[in-house]
Amino acid sequence: MDKNAKIYVAGHRGMVGSAMVRRLNQAGFHHIVTRVSSELDLRNQAAVADFFAQEKPDYVVLAAAKVGGINANNIYRGEFLYDNLMIQNNVIHHAYLNGVTKLLFLGSSCIYPKMAPQPLHENALLTGELESTNEPYAIAKIAGIKLCDAYRSQYGCNFISAMPTNLYGPHDNYDLKNSHVLPALLRKFHEAKAAGAPEVEVWGTGTPRREFLHVDDLADACYYLLENYNEPGLVNVGTGEDLTIRALAELVSRTVGYEGGIRFNADYPDGTPRKLMDVSKLANWGWRYSIKLEDGVQAVYQDFRQAVAV
C-alpha cells in the first residue's frame, strides 16, 4: 500500500478499530479517515453513500459492529442482526460503487457451528447449527463474508475477510452486563479485591475452552493481510492455543492479586463448549501472534487500574 493512500477505518473508537489506527500510524500511514457514529450512522444508506462519494477512500477496514457478550447477544437479538447487517451491507456496497482498491471485513469466530470439529478450520463454515445465544450476530457476519466474496466474484472487488478469535486489549468494554468474558472477569476480581469480598461469582461451569488474542496482534495481522493477502474466502486470526474459563479466572485472580474464592454459577449458559481457531492458513501466509496471554492480561489490567484511578 502506498503511504499516501487514504484509508477509512470504520469503528475507529472501538477496541479493534483503534488498534488498527495505531498500527497504520506506526507503519507510516497518516491519511486515515474516521467518523464517530454521531457524524455518520453506518445503518443509514443515504448517509453512507454521501460519505463515500465525498471521501473516496482507497482502502477500507470494516471494524464497525454492534458487539457484546453472551448476555447481550441473547437479549438484543433483533438489534444485533439488523444493525450489523445494515452496517456491513452499506459499507461494502458503497466501497464497490466508489472503486475502493481493497476492503478488509472483520468478523468473529462465532460464525462457526456450535459443534464444529476443533480446532475450527475455515472450511467448517455453514456445516452445522450455530450456537443459539449468539446466532443473530453470527448470521450477520456470515452474510458479510459471503457479500465480500459475491462482490469479488461478480464485480472483481478485492474484498477480503478476517475472523478473529476472542479479543482483549485497550478500549475494551468492561460493562458487566454486556462485556465479553475476559474484561468482565478483570472488573469482577478488581472490585472484589477492593471490597474485600470473600468470593467471586463466575458465570457458567468454568469448563468451556476459549482462545484469546491481544487486539494489537489482531491489528498487526490485519495490516499483514492488507499488504499480502488478496484471495477469496475467510482467514482465521488467533493464537491456536486455548484454556478453560476456570484457568482464565485463576489467571485473572492472580493478576489482580485477589485472594478470595471463585464460585462458578452453572445457572448461566456456557455457550459453545470450545472455540479454538485453526490458524494454519494465516501461518502459511507468514504471520503468527507475539503477545503472550499472561503478559497481555497484565498490561490490560494496568490500563484498567489507571482508567478507574485506583
GIFENCOR-V953571 format. One record per residue. N is the residue number from 0. RES is the residue in three letters. SS is DSSP state (H for helix, E for strand, C for the rest). PHI is phi in degrees with one decimal (* if undefined). PSI is psi as a letter, one per 40 degrees, with the letter a starting at -180 (none if undefined). Layout:
n = <N	N>
res = <RES	RES>
ss = <SS	SS>
phi = <PHI	PHI>
psi = <PSI	PSI>
This chain:
n = <0	1	2	3	4	5	6	7	8	9	10	11	12	13	14	15	16	17	18	19	20	21	22	23	24	25	26	27	28	29	30	31	32	33	34	35	36	37	38	39	40	41	42	43	44	45	46	47	48	49	50	51	52	53	54	55	56	57	58	59	60	61	62	63	64	65	66	67	68	69	70	71	72	73	74	75	76	77	78	79	80	81	82	83	84	85	86	87	88	89	90	91	92	93	94	95	96	97	98	99	100	101	102	103	104	105	106	107	108	109	110	111	112	113	114	115	116	117	118	119	120	121	122	123	124	125	126	127	128	129	130	131	132	133	134	135	136	137	138	139	140	141	142	143	144	145	146	147	148	149	150	151	152	153	154	155	156	157	158	159	160	161	162	163	164	165	166	167	168	169	170	171	172	173	174	175	176	177	178	179	180	181	182	183	184	185	186	187	188	189	190	191	192	193	194	195	196	197	198	199	200	201	202	203	204	205	206	207	208	209	210	211	212	213	214	215	216	217	218	219	220	221	222	223	224	225	226	227	228	229	230	231	232	233	234	235	236	237	238	239	240	241	242	243	244	245	246	247	248	249	250	251	252	253	254	255	256	257	258	259	260	261	262	263	264	265	266	267	268	269	270	271	272	273	274	275	276	277	278	279	280	281	282	283	284	285	286	287	288	289	290	291	292	293	294	295	296	297	298	299	300	301	302	303	304	305	306	307	308	309>
res = <MET	ASP	LYS	ASN	ALA	LYS	ILE	TYR	VAL	ALA	GLY	HIS	ARG	GLY	MET	VAL	GLY	SER	ALA	MET	VAL	ARG	ARG	LEU	ASN	GLN	ALA	GLY	PHE	HIS	HIS	ILE	VAL	THR	ARG	VAL	SER	SER	GLU	LEU	ASP	LEU	ARG	ASN	GLN	ALA	ALA	VAL	ALA	ASP	PHE	PHE	ALA	GLN	GLU	LYS	PRO	ASP	TYR	VAL	VAL	LEU	ALA	ALA	ALA	LYS	VAL	GLY	GLY	ILE	ASN	ALA	ASN	ASN	ILE	TYR	ARG	GLY	GLU	PHE	LEU	TYR	ASP	ASN	LEU	MET	ILE	GLN	ASN	ASN	VAL	ILE	HIS	HIS	ALA	TYR	LEU	ASN	GLY	VAL	THR	LYS	LEU	LEU	PHE	LEU	GLY	SER	SER	CYS	ILE	TYR	PRO	LYS	MET	ALA	PRO	GLN	PRO	LEU	HIS	GLU	ASN	ALA	LEU	LEU	THR	GLY	GLU	LEU	GLU	SER	THR	ASN	GLU	PRO	TYR	ALA	ILE	ALA	LYS	ILE	ALA	GLY	ILE	LYS	LEU	CYS	ASP	ALA	TYR	ARG	SER	GLN	TYR	GLY	CYS	ASN	PHE	ILE	SER	ALA	MET	PRO	THR	ASN	LEU	TYR	GLY	PRO	HIS	ASP	ASN	TYR	ASP	LEU	LYS	ASN	SER	HIS	VAL	LEU	PRO	ALA	LEU	LEU	ARG	LYS	PHE	HIS	GLU	ALA	LYS	ALA	ALA	GLY	ALA	PRO	GLU	VAL	GLU	VAL	TRP	GLY	THR	GLY	THR	PRO	ARG	ARG	GLU	PHE	LEU	HIS	VAL	ASP	ASP	LEU	ALA	ASP	ALA	CYS	TYR	TYR	LEU	LEU	GLU	ASN	TYR	ASN	GLU	PRO	GLY	LEU	VAL	ASN	VAL	GLY	THR	GLY	GLU	ASP	LEU	THR	ILE	ARG	ALA	LEU	ALA	GLU	LEU	VAL	SER	ARG	THR	VAL	GLY	TYR	GLU	GLY	GLY	ILE	ARG	PHE	ASN	ALA	ASP	TYR	PRO	ASP	GLY	THR	PRO	ARG	LYS	LEU	MET	ASP	VAL	SER	LYS	LEU	ALA	ASN	TRP	GLY	TRP	ARG	TYR	SER	ILE	LYS	LEU	GLU	ASP	GLY	VAL	GLN	ALA	VAL	TYR	GLN	ASP	PHE	ARG	GLN	ALA	VAL	ALA	VAL>
ss = <C	C	C	C	C	C	E	E	E	E	C	C	C	C	H	H	H	H	H	H	H	H	H	H	H	H	C	C	C	C	C	E	E	C	C	C	C	C	C	C	C	C	C	C	H	H	H	H	H	H	H	H	H	H	H	C	C	C	E	E	E	E	C	C	C	C	C	C	C	H	H	H	H	H	H	C	H	H	H	H	H	H	H	H	H	H	H	H	H	H	H	H	H	H	H	H	H	C	C	C	C	E	E	E	E	E	C	C	H	H	H	C	C	C	C	C	C	C	C	E	C	H	H	H	C	C	C	C	C	C	C	H	H	H	H	H	H	H	H	H	H	H	H	H	H	H	H	H	H	H	H	H	H	H	H	C	C	C	E	E	E	E	E	E	C	E	E	E	C	C	C	C	C	C	C	C	C	C	C	C	H	H	H	H	H	H	H	H	H	H	H	H	H	H	H	C	C	C	E	E	E	E	E	C	C	C	C	C	E	E	C	E	E	E	H	H	H	H	H	H	H	H	H	H	H	H	H	H	C	C	C	C	C	E	E	E	E	C	C	C	C	C	E	E	H	H	H	H	H	H	H	H	H	H	H	H	C	C	C	C	E	E	E	E	E	C	C	C	C	C	C	C	C	E	E	C	E	C	C	H	H	H	H	H	H	C	C	C	C	C	C	C	H	H	H	H	H	H	H	H	H	H	H	H	H	H	H	C	C	C>
phi = <*	-70.0	-63.4	-92.0	-62.9	-89.7	-119.1	-94.9	-103.6	-81.5	90.0	-70.1	-88.3	-78.2	-61.5	-72.4	-61.8	-67.3	-65.6	-66.1	-62.6	-60.0	-67.0	-65.9	-61.8	-61.4	-82.8	98.4	-94.9	-126.0	-96.5	-105.4	-99.8	-138.3	-145.8	-80.9	-64.0	-69.9	-89.6	-145.8	-87.0	-68.0	-80.2	-93.8	-61.7	-63.9	-65.1	-66.9	-61.0	-63.3	-60.5	-66.4	-65.2	-81.1	-86.1	48.4	-67.1	-82.5	-131.3	-132.4	-112.2	-93.3	-106.9	-78.6	-168.6	-90.6	-128.3	177.2	-84.8	-56.1	-63.3	-64.6	-59.2	-76.7	-82.0	-99.5	-64.5	-65.4	-63.2	-63.8	-74.9	-63.6	-60.2	-70.2	-61.7	-65.2	-58.6	-72.4	-61.2	-64.7	-67.5	-64.0	-64.5	-78.4	-64.5	-63.4	-61.7	-104.8	67.4	-59.5	-64.3	-156.8	-128.2	-112.9	-98.3	-107.1	-115.7	-161.1	-69.4	-72.2	-68.6	-85.2	-56.6	-56.0	-107.9	-64.0	-56.5	-102.6	-70.4	-73.9	-96.2	-55.9	-77.9	-81.5	-58.3	63.8	-103.4	-172.5	-72.7	-82.5	-65.7	-64.3	-67.1	-122.9	-58.2	-59.0	-63.2	-62.9	-61.7	-61.5	-69.0	-62.6	-60.3	-64.5	-60.1	-67.0	-67.2	-60.7	-68.5	-66.8	-70.1	-64.1	-68.9	-81.9	-113.1	78.2	-73.3	-90.2	-108.2	-120.3	-130.1	-122.4	-115.1	-76.4	-77.7	-60.0	-112.5	-151.7	148.9	-57.9	67.6	-74.3	-98.6	-107.1	-68.8	-66.3	-85.1	-122.6	-88.6	-80.3	-65.2	-67.3	-63.0	-63.2	-66.2	-58.4	-67.7	-58.9	-71.2	-63.2	-68.5	-66.2	-64.5	-63.0	-88.4	69.5	-67.7	-74.1	-154.8	-120.1	-87.3	-118.7	-66.6	87.9	-87.8	87.2	-87.5	-58.4	-107.1	-135.6	-111.7	-132.6	-125.4	-67.8	-63.1	-69.2	-67.9	-60.3	-60.3	-65.3	-64.5	-63.9	-62.5	-62.4	-66.9	-60.5	-81.6	-124.1	-108.1	-138.0	-109.9	-73.2	86.4	-84.4	-129.3	-71.8	-128.3	-166.7	-101.4	77.3	-133.0	-139.2	-153.7	-74.5	-62.3	-61.1	-64.3	-64.8	-60.5	-65.9	-63.6	-65.1	-58.3	-64.9	-62.3	-75.0	85.2	-84.0	-112.9	-84.6	-91.3	-123.7	-119.7	-93.2	-105.5	-75.3	-71.9	-93.6	-70.2	-83.7	79.2	-59.4	-58.0	-152.2	-139.9	-118.1	-86.2	-82.2	-105.8	-65.2	-61.8	-68.1	-62.1	-67.0	-82.9	110.5	-122.3	-147.1	-68.5	-131.2	-95.4	-69.6	-58.4	-59.4	-68.5	-65.3	-65.8	-61.5	-65.5	-64.7	-65.8	-62.7	-62.8	-62.7	-62.0	-66.0	-66.8	-94.5	56.7	-124.2>
psi = <h	h	e	e	i	h	h	h	h	h	f	e	e	i	d	d	d	d	d	d	d	d	d	d	d	d	e	e	h	e	g	h	h	i	h	i	d	d	d	h	h	e	e	h	d	d	d	d	d	d	d	d	d	d	d	f	i	d	i	h	h	g	e	h	i	h	i	i	a	d	d	d	d	d	d	f	d	d	d	d	d	d	d	d	d	d	d	d	d	d	d	d	d	d	d	d	d	e	f	h	d	i	h	h	h	h	b	i	e	e	e	i	i	d	f	i	i	i	i	h	i	d	e	e	h	f	e	a	i	i	h	d	d	f	d	d	d	d	d	d	d	d	d	d	d	d	d	d	d	d	d	d	d	d	e	f	h	g	h	i	h	h	g	i	a	h	i	i	a	i	f	i	h	e	h	d	d	e	i	i	d	d	d	d	d	d	d	d	d	d	d	d	d	d	e	f	i	d	i	h	h	h	i	a	e	e	d	i	h	i	i	h	h	h	d	d	d	d	d	d	d	d	d	d	d	d	d	d	h	f	i	i	i	i	h	i	h	a	d	e	i	i	i	i	d	d	d	d	d	d	d	d	d	d	d	d	f	h	e	a	i	h	h	h	h	e	e	i	i	d	a	h	d	i	g	h	h	h	e	d	d	d	d	d	e	e	i	i	i	e	h	i	d	d	d	d	d	d	d	d	d	d	d	d	d	d	d	e	f	none>
